[in-house]
Amino acid sequence: MTAVGAEGLEVSQSDLGGSPRAFPARLAMANLGLFLSVLTPVVVTLQLRVEHLDPAQKENTLGLVLGVGAFLALIGNPLAGRLSDRTSSRFGRRRPWLIGGAVVGTAGLTIVAFAPSIPVLLVGWCLAQLAFNGVMAALTATIPDHVPPAQRGLASGAMGFSQMLALIVGVGLVTVVPGTAKILVPAVVGLILITAFAVTLPDPQAPAPRDRFSLRMFAGSFWVNPRLHPDFGYAWLTRFLVMLGVSMPMTFLLFFLQDRLDLSTDEAATALATLVGVSYTCTAIAAALGGYISDRAARRKAFVIGSALMLSAGLAVLAIADSFAMVMVAELLLGIGTGLFFAVDMALVTEVLPDPKTAAKDLGVINIANTLPQSLAPAIAPLILAVGPDKNYPLLFTFAAISALIGALLVTRIKGVA
């Protein structure tokens, strides 16, 4: 069996590692390395560095650093994807961005680790975000480049599983290594895993682009015309609305446990750790199995609709939850739904891309639907919570449930995928 790459070049399954399952496994290891490098600072080590450099204003400073980094991720991913699509290096289209991005990203994290001040730390984090988003754009594009449509669920599921695993491995590494190594060790492990994938990637040289990179092309890096490509447009809206719904409880769950269940700060923190552990475990398992089952069933839309409905149901349970047991049920639904959604939805997205030659750029546009809701949710949520005499968590989570439900319904508008 052969897979057709973005330039119409055939790549044999033996080139992908000898069997249809080998490439997803290698892809998962590279994705593990990427998110080990990126998520470990976001979850733990960046907070420690900010606290060391600016203990008096650590909350505001951390918000600034993460906010600037999120903005750069928003624009960096599709732009890097556009540039990767146009790369005609003798080393290939994806390999230079994979290895180069990992090296530069590790350099950025090294700056973060040794920064003597917040401005220097901010520069390092911005460099890391831009570089690792270049890696993400190229890495995600290898799915439509090399994996036949019928096997993309397995590849997408492997990426979803490895992303969840990166959180566990990253936190584990942080607990056993000292000082600045808490940042550097995950970054170096990530660099090794990404490089190992890149050097074995079949990535032939692409023809040089005939047109110059212009300001108009730069602006087009962030846009796909939904009138010309309606399936892509509906897929983007589905991802945006589901992510908006999922992002609501992520930001305010600790406060919800304190205010709605009357837990103390310590009790809420312990409960939250339990809920997150259960949810992430369900997400990882659902991602690993969901993509494979979707491939076997040769169906995408039914799985995406079902997972979005499960997410909506979990949010609805959270809206009426008045006990820890109900919150746990909600988190179980959210964990399974999230894993299944991201595994199969990514496979669906790769099948509605407008043009194989711009796969990395178009997947970068999809990534905006991932990133933007995570920035909007913390801004919208306080306005909803302020409706009524008390903090209106039922309305907040009902809004989130409706958002995910609309996302599920929009999948039915996609015509080019089963």
C-alpha positions as a printed Julia matrix, in Angstrom:
418×3 Matrix{Float64}:
   0.0    0.0    0.0
   1.18   3.53  -0.71
   0.37   6.92   0.7
   0.3    9.96  -1.53
   2.24  12.89  -0.17
   1.41  16.55  -0.56
   3.45  16.9   -3.71
   1.9   13.83  -5.31
   4.93  11.67  -4.4
   4.14   8.12  -3.4
   5.55   6.89  -0.12
   5.44   3.16   0.52
   4.29   1.71   3.81
   7.75   0.2    4.2
   9.15   3.74   4.15
   6.77   4.62   6.97
   8.19   1.93   9.2
   7.12  -1.42   7.77
   3.45  -1.47   8.77
   0.48   0.92   9.04
   0.91   0.95  12.84
   4.61   1.87  12.88
   4.24   5.43  11.65
   1.55   6.41  14.23
   3.78   5.03  16.99
   6.75   7.1   15.85
   4.5   10.12  15.41
   3.21   9.66  18.95
   6.77   9.64  20.34
   7.59  12.88  18.51
   4.35  14.45  19.76
   5.21  13.27  23.28
   8.53  15.11  22.95
   6.85  18.27  21.66
   4.28  18.52  24.45
   6.78  17.43  27.06
   8.76  20.54  26.1
   5.74  22.88  25.9
   3.29  21.7   28.57
   5.76  21.13  31.4
   6.62  24.84  31.62
   2.94  25.85  31.31
   1.81  23.48  34.07
   4.7   23.76  36.53
   8.13  25.17  35.77
   7.23  28.56  34.31
   5.28  29.31  37.48
   8.32  28.43  39.59
  10.59  30.72  37.56
   8.15  33.64  37.71
   7.72  33.19  41.44
  11.51  33.25  41.89
  11.99  36.4   39.8
   8.9   38.39  40.82
   7.31  36.97  43.99
   5.31  40.13  44.77
   3.51  40.24  41.4
   3.74  36.59  40.4
   0.07  36.18  39.38
  -0.02  39.24  37.11
   3.42  38.51  35.7
   2.56  34.89  34.93
  -0.64  36.02  33.22
   1.34  38.45  31.08
   3.94  35.85  30.07
   1.36  33.2   29.26
  -0.87  35.7   27.44
   1.9   36.94  25.15
   2.96  33.36  24.51
  -0.61  32.34  23.65
  -0.89  35.21  21.17
   2.33  34.18  19.45
   1.11  30.59  19.32
  -2.1   31.81  17.69
  -0.27  33.48  14.81
   2.88  31.38  14.76
   1.31  28.02  13.99
  -0.47  28.85  10.71
   2.37  31.1    9.57
   4.96  28.39  10.19
   2.66  25.96   8.41
   2.52  28.23   5.36
   6.3   28.51   5.31
   6.73  24.77   5.78
   4.41  24.11   2.82
   6.63  26.39   0.7
   9.97  25.01   1.87
  11.98  23.45  -0.97
  15.11  22.51   0.98
  17.03  19.41  -0.05
  16.28  18.19   3.46
  12.55  18.23   2.71
   9.55  20.39   3.62
   8.91  19.21   7.18
  12.3   18.07   8.48
  13.93  21.55   8.68
  10.99  22.86  10.71
  10.92  19.82  12.97
  14.62  19.83  13.84
  15.17  23.58  13.56
  12.09  24.36  15.63
  13.08  21.86  18.32
  16.61  23.29  18.54
  15.44  26.91  18.69
  12.63  26.03  21.11
  15.11  24.3   23.42
  17.33  27.37  23.23
  14.33  29.5   24.24
  13.64  27.28  27.24
  17.32  27.49  28.19
  16.91  31.26  28.31
  13.84  30.79  30.51
  15.8   28.5   32.83
  18.66  30.98  33.36
  16.83  34.31  32.88
  17.95  36.93  35.44
  14.79  39.01  34.99
  11.21  38.84  33.78
  11.89  40.64  30.46
  14.6   38.1   29.58
  12.31  35.24  30.64
   9.56  36.69  28.41
  11.93  36.8   25.43
  12.9   33.16  26.01
   9.29  32.03  26.34
   8.25  33.9   23.19
  11.12  32.29  21.28
  10.1   28.87  22.59
   6.44  29.36  21.68
   7.19  30.46  18.13
   9.69  27.65  17.56
   7.61  24.85  19.03
   4.56  26.0   17.1
   6.68  25.61  14.0
   7.35  22.04  15.11
   3.63  21.49  15.75
   2.66  22.75  12.3
   5.13  20.47  10.53
   4.42  17.47  12.74
   0.65  17.62  12.31
   1.05  17.97   8.56
   2.84  14.62   8.35
  -0.55  12.92   8.88
  -2.09  14.07   5.57
   1.37  13.9    3.97
   1.98  10.24   4.74
  -1.01   8.45   6.25
  -3.8    7.11   4.02
  -7.25   8.51   4.96
  -8.49   5.13   6.16
  -5.73   4.97   8.8
  -5.73   8.58  10.04
  -7.91   7.86  13.04
  -5.17   5.67  14.52
  -2.54   8.35  13.85
  -4.69  11.13  15.31
  -5.55   9.0   18.34
  -1.87   8.28  18.92
  -1.17  12.01  18.98
  -4.01  12.62  21.43
  -2.79   9.85  23.72
   0.8   11.09  23.68
  -0.3   14.63  24.53
  -2.01  13.41  27.7
   0.98  11.19  28.51
   3.27  14.22  28.19
   1.49  15.87  31.13
   2.09  12.85  33.35
   5.7   12.35  32.28
   6.47  16.07  32.54
   5.14  16.39  36.08
   6.98  13.19  37.02
  10.28  14.52  35.7
   9.84  17.8   37.57
   9.48  15.95  40.87
  12.79  14.06  40.5
  15.18  16.6   38.95
  16.55  19.69  40.73
  16.72  23.41  39.92
  16.98  24.55  36.32
  17.01  20.91  35.19
  13.24  20.95  35.76
  13.01  22.98  32.55
  16.03  21.64  30.66
  15.52  17.88  31.09
  12.02  17.76  29.53
  13.24  20.06  26.75
  16.26  17.86  25.96
  14.14  14.7   26.01
  11.72  16.45  23.64
  14.57  17.51  21.34
  15.82  13.91  21.13
  12.37  12.45  20.39
  11.51  15.04  17.74
  14.91  14.72  16.05
  14.68  10.91  16.02
  11.34  11.16  14.21
  12.56  13.81  11.77
  15.72  12.05  10.62
  13.78   8.89   9.73
  10.89  10.75   8.09
  10.5   10.18   4.34
  10.49  13.82   3.31
  11.59  14.31  -0.33
  12.57  17.72  -1.66
   9.61  19.66  -2.99
   9.7   21.89  -6.07
  10.48  25.53  -5.39
   7.31  27.68  -5.22
   6.7   29.73  -8.33
   5.21  32.73  -6.56
   6.88  35.05  -4.06
   5.84  35.19  -0.44
   3.82  38.41  -0.33
   1.91  40.43   2.24
  -1.31  39.05   0.8
   0.01  35.51   1.21
   1.01  36.33   4.79
  -2.54  37.46   5.54
  -3.89  34.35   3.82
  -1.95  32.19   6.26
  -4.72  32.76   8.81
  -7.75  32.21   6.57
  -9.52  29.62   4.45
 -12.56  30.82   2.51
 -15.55  28.89   3.93
 -17.68  29.66   0.88
 -15.17  27.91  -1.38
 -14.5   25.14   1.14
 -17.67  24.71   3.23
 -16.67  21.36   4.74
 -13.51  22.93   6.13
 -15.53  25.88   7.41
 -17.96  23.64   9.29
 -15.07  21.59  10.68
 -13.44  24.81  11.94
 -16.68  25.99  13.58
 -17.21  22.59  15.18
 -13.71  22.64  16.69
 -14.13  26.25  17.87
 -17.51  25.72  19.56
 -16.54  22.43  21.21
 -13.27  23.92  22.47
 -15.15  26.96  23.8
 -17.44  24.65  25.76
 -14.61  22.49  27.1
 -12.5   25.51  28.11
 -15.14  26.89  30.5
 -14.79  24.32  33.31
 -11.02  24.05  32.89
 -10.53  27.63  34.09
 -13.06  27.82  36.92
 -13.41  24.3   38.28
 -11.41  25.02  41.45
 -13.59  28.04  42.26
 -16.71  26.0   41.47
 -15.7   23.33  43.98
 -15.15  25.98  46.64
 -18.29  28.02  45.97
 -20.82  25.36  44.94
 -19.71  22.43  47.14
 -18.45  24.57  50.05
 -15.0   22.96  50.07
 -12.04  24.61  51.74
  -9.04  25.63  49.65
  -7.1   22.48  50.6
 -10.12  20.23  50.09
 -10.84  21.82  46.71
  -7.22  21.42  45.6
  -7.25  17.73  46.55
 -10.61  17.18  44.85
  -9.4   18.97  41.73
  -6.25  16.82  41.55
  -8.43  13.69  41.74
 -10.84  14.95  39.09
  -8.04  15.97  36.71
  -6.29  12.63  37.16
  -9.45  10.68  36.37
 -10.4   12.93  33.46
  -6.95  12.83  31.84
  -6.78   9.05  32.19
 -10.14   8.71  30.46
  -9.03  11.16  27.78
  -5.84   9.23  27.04
  -7.61   5.86  26.82
 -10.45   7.23  24.69
  -7.99   8.93  22.33
  -5.95   5.75  21.9
  -8.98   3.53  21.23
 -11.3    6.01  19.51
  -9.15   6.67  16.49
  -8.53   2.96  15.9
 -12.23   2.09  16.18
 -13.1    4.94  13.83
 -10.69   3.53  11.25
 -12.18   0.05  11.6
 -15.72   1.4   11.22
 -14.67   3.67   8.32
 -16.7    6.47   9.91
 -15.72   9.89  11.23
 -18.84  12.03  11.59
 -20.73   9.66  13.87
 -17.8    9.54  16.3
 -17.29  13.31  16.27
 -21.01  13.94  16.79
 -21.18  11.33  19.55
 -18.14  12.71  21.36
 -19.41  16.3   21.16
 -22.79  15.17  22.52
 -20.98  13.39  25.36
 -19.09  16.6   26.13
 -22.35  18.54  26.1
 -23.91  15.99  28.47
 -20.94  16.23  30.83
 -21.22  20.01  30.93
 -24.98  19.74  31.55
 -24.35  17.41  34.51
 -21.79  19.89  35.82
 -24.4   22.66  35.57
 -26.72  20.88  38.0
 -24.05  19.17  40.14
 -24.49  19.64  43.88
 -22.2   16.86  45.1
 -18.69  15.58  44.43
 -20.14  12.37  42.99
 -22.03  14.33  40.31
 -18.93  16.35  39.48
 -17.01  13.08  39.09
 -19.67  11.76  36.68
 -19.38  14.98  34.7
 -15.59  14.69  34.54
 -15.82  11.07  33.39
 -18.08  12.14  30.51
 -15.85  15.1   29.72
 -12.69  12.98  29.79
 -14.01  10.28  27.49
 -15.66  12.81  25.18
 -12.52  14.94  24.93
 -10.29  12.0   24.05
 -12.69  10.64  21.46
 -13.32  14.07  19.96
  -9.7   15.03  19.47
  -8.72  11.64  18.09
 -11.43  11.41  15.47
 -11.99  15.11  14.75
  -8.36  15.53  13.7
  -8.75  12.61  11.3
 -11.91  14.22   9.93
 -10.16  17.57   9.51
  -7.35  16.01   7.47
  -9.98  14.69   5.06
 -11.54  18.12   4.39
  -8.32  20.08   3.79
  -8.71  22.35   0.75
  -5.36  21.49  -0.87
  -2.72  18.86   0.01
  -0.02  21.34  -0.97
  -1.07  23.72   1.85
  -1.79  21.08   4.48
   0.42  22.57   7.2
  -1.01  26.07   6.74
  -4.61  24.86   6.74
  -4.04  22.73   9.83
  -2.56  25.87  11.41
  -5.86  27.65  10.7
  -7.62  24.77  12.46
  -5.25  25.29  15.38
  -6.68  28.81  15.76
  -9.99  27.11  16.59
  -8.07  25.28  19.36
  -6.23  28.27  20.77
  -8.7   31.16  20.46
 -11.43  29.65  22.7
  -8.87  29.08  25.46
  -8.25  32.83  25.44
 -11.91  33.81  25.08
 -13.31  31.53  27.78
 -11.6   33.28  30.73
 -12.85  36.63  29.36
 -16.45  35.54  28.71
 -16.96  33.46  31.84
 -16.94  36.32  34.41
 -19.68  38.11  32.46
 -21.88  34.99  32.6
 -21.08  34.32  36.26
 -22.18  37.88  37.1
 -25.74  37.26  35.86
 -28.01  37.07  38.89
 -27.44  37.67  42.6
 -24.8   34.96  43.07
 -22.03  33.39  40.98
 -24.09  31.73  38.27
 -22.19  28.5   37.6
 -25.3   26.7   36.29
 -25.67  29.34  33.57
 -21.94  29.2   32.77
 -21.89  25.45  32.26
 -25.24  25.5   30.45
 -23.75  28.01  28.02
 -20.76  25.67  27.59
 -23.06  22.68  27.02
 -25.05  24.54  24.35
 -21.83  25.57  22.63
 -20.67  21.94  22.41
 -24.16  20.85  21.28
 -24.19  23.34  18.41
 -20.72  22.09  17.46
 -22.11  18.55  17.28
 -24.99  19.63  15.07
 -22.69  21.44  12.63
 -20.86  18.19  11.88
 -23.98  17.02  10.03
 -23.36  19.81   7.5
 -20.06  18.26   6.41
 -20.77  16.38   3.17
 -17.41  15.07   1.99
 -16.7   12.66   4.86
 -18.61   9.58   6.0
